[in-house]
Structure formats: C-alpha cells, structure tokens
Amino acid sequence: MPRKTMKPCKQPGCPLLTAGKYCDVHAKQSAATVLSSTDKGYDGRWRKVKKKYLESHPLCVRCMQVGSLTKATVVDHIIPHRGDMILFWDETNWQPLCTRCHNRKTRVEDMHILYKY
C-alpha cells in the first residue's frame, strides 16, 4: 500500500508534519473552533476606523496602478494578520481596495499559508 506524503499541519506556526490537513494536536481544535468575524476583531470599533480610513483613502490602489479610478470599499490587510491583533491594527499594513481587487487578492495571495523553514 503506498504511503501518503507528509505535509505541514495547516495550523499557523505548527511545525508538525501530517498526512491529513491537521496534525493530531490541532485536528480536534480545528473541528471545534469556528470564529465569527466579531471574534476575529471585525467589530464596531473596526467598522468606525474602517469608515474613517476609506473617507481619507477613497480610491482602490490596485485599480489606480492600471490607470482606473474605482471607489475603495474594503480596508485590506497587506500582510494577512491571521489573528495577530498588533498587525491587525497597524495602519501601515492597510490599503484601500475595491471589492473585486480584494476578492482577487484574498483568493490568490492570502488563501495559502506560506511556510518558512
């Protein structure tokens, strides 16, 4: 019977290798833990800050790079914060994007965790 290739656990920061998605330590946690957007920091405080940020940065930076003027509707975290609240609130890590550019960035860049060995 062929053996499955071992790969890193999907839990951020976990160095263990596994044949599945998560190592034995994190498999139970991932099944039990589903955080709401409020639990992730996107609460009333964030909505107020987001509104002010978009008022002072009204255009999508990615659309502007290709010569198009599109209204920004999302405050994007340039480096995904993945629960790090210091990075979450770091305004130098924010950029204004339209929904289309944000969805594309999230799908392409933020979807997979980069492992550094």
C-alpha positions as CSV (number, residue, x, y, z in Angstrom):
1,M,0.0,0.0,0.0
2,P,1.5,3.4,-1.0
3,R,2.3,5.8,1.8
4,K,0.8,9.3,1.8
5,T,3.2,12.2,1.5
6,M,3.6,14.1,4.8
7,K,3.0,17.8,4.7
8,P,2.9,20.7,7.3
9,C,-0.1,21.0,9.6
10,K,-2.4,23.8,8.4
11,Q,-2.4,25.4,11.9
12,P,-0.4,28.6,11.7
13,G,3.0,28.2,13.3
14,C,2.7,24.4,13.8
15,P,5.9,22.6,12.7
16,L,4.5,19.1,12.8
17,L,4.0,17.0,9.6
18,T,0.8,15.2,8.9
19,A,-0.8,13.0,6.2
20,G,-4.1,14.9,6.6
21,K,-4.9,18.6,6.9
22,Y,-4.1,19.0,10.6
23,C,-1.8,17.2,13.0
24,D,-3.3,15.1,15.8
25,V,-2.9,18.0,18.2
26,H,-4.8,20.5,16.1
27,A,-7.4,18.2,14.4
28,K,-9.8,18.4,17.3
29,Q,-9.3,22.2,17.7
30,S,-10.0,22.9,14.1
31,A,-13.2,21.0,14.1
32,A,-14.4,22.7,17.3
33,T,-13.2,26.3,16.7
34,V,-15.1,28.4,14.2
35,L,-14.6,32.1,14.9
36,S,-17.2,34.7,13.9
37,S,-16.0,37.9,12.3
38,T,-16.5,39.8,15.6
39,D,-14.3,37.2,17.3
40,K,-11.6,38.0,14.7
41,G,-11.6,41.7,15.5
42,Y,-14.1,43.0,12.9
43,D,-16.4,44.6,15.5
44,G,-18.0,48.1,15.9
45,R,-14.6,49.6,16.7
46,W,-13.2,48.3,13.4
47,R,-16.2,49.5,11.4
48,K,-15.7,53.1,12.7
49,V,-12.0,53.0,11.9
50,K,-12.6,51.4,8.5
51,K,-15.2,54.2,7.6
52,K,-12.7,57.0,8.5
53,Y,-9.9,55.2,6.6
54,L,-12.0,54.9,3.5
55,E,-13.0,58.6,3.7
56,S,-9.4,59.6,3.6
57,H,-8.4,56.9,1.1
58,P,-11.3,56.7,-1.3
59,L,-9.7,55.0,-4.3
60,C,-8.6,51.4,-4.9
61,V,-4.8,51.3,-5.0
62,R,-4.7,48.3,-7.4
63,C,-7.1,49.9,-9.9
64,M,-5.0,53.1,-9.8
65,Q,-1.9,51.1,-10.7
66,V,-3.5,50.2,-14.0
67,G,-5.0,53.7,-14.6
68,S,-8.5,53.1,-13.4
69,L,-10.3,55.2,-10.8
70,T,-12.5,52.8,-8.7
71,K,-14.1,53.5,-5.3
72,A,-12.5,51.6,-2.5
73,T,-15.0,49.6,-0.3
74,V,-12.6,47.4,1.7
75,V,-9.7,48.1,4.0
76,D,-7.3,45.3,3.2
77,H,-4.5,44.0,5.4
78,I,-1.5,43.9,3.1
79,I,0.1,41.2,5.2
80,P,-2.7,38.9,6.5
81,H,-2.9,39.3,10.2
82,R,-4.1,35.7,10.9
83,G,-5.2,36.7,14.4
84,D,-2.2,38.9,15.3
85,M,-4.0,41.9,16.8
86,I,-0.9,44.1,16.7
87,L,-0.7,43.5,12.9
88,F,-4.5,43.9,12.6
89,W,-4.5,47.4,14.0
90,D,-1.2,48.5,12.3
91,E,-2.4,51.2,9.9
92,T,0.8,50.9,7.8
93,N,-0.4,47.4,6.9
94,W,-3.7,48.7,5.5
95,Q,-4.6,49.5,1.9
96,P,-7.9,50.6,0.3
97,L,-9.2,48.2,-2.3
98,C,-12.4,47.7,-4.3
99,T,-14.3,44.5,-3.6
100,R,-13.2,43.0,-6.9
101,C,-9.5,43.6,-6.2
102,H,-9.8,42.5,-2.5
103,N,-11.5,39.2,-3.5
104,R,-8.8,38.5,-6.1
105,K,-6.0,39.3,-3.7
106,T,-7.6,37.1,-1.0
107,R,-8.1,34.2,-3.4
108,V,-4.7,34.4,-4.9
109,E,-2.3,35.7,-2.2
110,D,-3.9,35.1,1.2
111,M,-5.5,31.8,0.7
112,H,-2.5,29.7,1.4
113,I,-0.2,29.9,4.4
114,L,3.4,30.4,3.5
115,Y,5.7,28.1,5.4
116,K,9.2,29.3,6.2
117,Y,11.7,26.7,7.2
